[in-house]
Amino acid sequence: MINYEVMFIIEAALEDDKKEAAVGMVKEVISAGGEVGKVNVWGTKKLAYPIQKKNEGYYVVIEFTGNAELPKELDRRLRISDAVIRHIIINKDEK
C-alpha cells in the first residue's frame, strides 16, 4: 500500500450538507480501494487567485493509503464532480 494525500477545494457557496456529501463521496472512493487516514477540514479560506470567478473555497485534506490505481479513479471522480473546483493528489512515499 502506498501513502497518498489529496487536497481539494469545494465551492464555498454550497450548503453544508452538500459540502459533507462531497467529502463523503471522496471517502467512499478511497474506501473502495484503500484506507482513509486522517481527515483535516480547513474550512472556508480566501483563494490565492479567483477560480471560476470565485474568491473563496472550502478546503479539505485527506491522507489515505491504497494501490497504484486508486489515485487515477479518485482523480477521475473529482474532475467530474460539480462541487469540487480544484484538487491535487500527492504520493507521500515518493521523494
PLY file of the C-alpha trace (Angstrom):
ply
format ascii 1.0
element vertex 95
property float x
property float y
property float z
element edge 94
property int vertex1
property int vertex2
end_header
0.00 0.00 0.00
1.24 3.47 -0.94
0.67 6.59 1.19
-1.16 9.44 -0.56
-2.67 12.80 0.30
-5.49 14.54 -1.53
-6.35 18.20 -1.11
-9.49 19.50 -2.73
-11.41 22.76 -2.74
-15.19 22.73 -2.68
-17.34 25.72 -3.67
-17.81 27.83 -0.52
-21.32 28.89 -1.58
-22.73 25.35 -1.28
-24.89 24.34 1.69
-23.15 22.42 4.49
-24.90 19.14 3.66
-23.64 19.30 0.05
-20.10 20.00 1.28
-20.33 16.99 3.59
-21.71 14.89 0.72
-18.69 15.82 -1.43
-16.29 14.86 1.39
-18.27 11.63 1.87
-18.00 10.82 -1.84
-14.20 11.16 -1.68
-14.08 8.92 1.40
-16.24 6.31 -0.38
-13.95 6.23 -3.43
-10.90 5.85 -1.19
-12.54 3.14 0.95
-13.36 1.09 -2.17
-9.68 0.55 -2.96
-7.75 1.67 0.10
-7.95 3.00 3.62
-8.89 6.53 4.75
-6.41 8.05 7.20
-6.52 11.49 8.79
-9.22 13.89 7.54
-8.36 17.56 8.05
-11.09 20.10 7.22
-9.56 23.57 6.94
-12.90 25.24 6.29
-13.57 28.32 4.17
-10.47 30.25 3.12
-9.75 33.01 0.63
-8.27 31.69 -2.62
-4.87 32.97 -3.76
-6.46 33.87 -7.11
-10.00 33.65 -8.48
-11.05 30.21 -9.76
-14.19 30.12 -11.92
-14.92 33.70 -10.72
-14.96 32.56 -7.07
-12.78 34.13 -4.38
-13.36 31.66 -1.52
-13.23 27.89 -1.21
-13.83 25.17 1.37
-10.55 23.28 1.83
-10.27 19.60 2.81
-7.12 17.44 3.14
-7.36 13.64 3.43
-4.45 11.25 3.98
-5.01 7.72 2.67
-3.29 4.51 1.60
-4.10 2.48 -1.47
-2.84 0.70 -4.56
-1.44 2.47 -7.62
-4.83 2.51 -9.41
-6.72 4.34 -6.64
-5.41 7.88 -7.38
-6.43 7.52 -11.05
-10.03 6.66 -10.11
-10.13 9.38 -7.43
-8.81 11.95 -9.93
-11.48 10.92 -12.45
-14.29 11.24 -9.89
-13.04 14.63 -8.62
-12.83 16.01 -12.18
-16.48 15.21 -12.92
-17.77 16.48 -9.55
-19.60 19.80 -9.82
-18.86 20.71 -6.19
-15.05 20.41 -6.44
-13.32 23.36 -8.12
-9.67 22.22 -7.65
-7.82 19.14 -6.39
-4.36 17.63 -6.15
-3.26 14.11 -5.24
0.26 13.62 -3.87
2.25 10.40 -3.42
3.81 10.92 0.02
6.22 7.98 -0.36
7.89 9.46 -3.45
10.86 11.66 -2.63
0 1
1 2
2 3
3 4
4 5
5 6
6 7
7 8
8 9
9 10
10 11
11 12
12 13
13 14
14 15
15 16
16 17
17 18
18 19
19 20
20 21
21 22
22 23
23 24
24 25
25 26
26 27
27 28
28 29
29 30
30 31
31 32
32 33
33 34
34 35
35 36
36 37
37 38
38 39
39 40
40 41
41 42
42 43
43 44
44 45
45 46
46 47
47 48
48 49
49 50
50 51
51 52
52 53
53 54
54 55
55 56
56 57
57 58
58 59
59 60
60 61
61 62
62 63
63 64
64 65
65 66
66 67
67 68
68 69
69 70
70 71
71 72
72 73
73 74
74 75
75 76
76 77
77 78
78 79
79 80
80 81
81 82
82 83
83 84
84 85
85 86
86 87
87 88
88 89
89 90
90 91
91 92
92 93
93 94
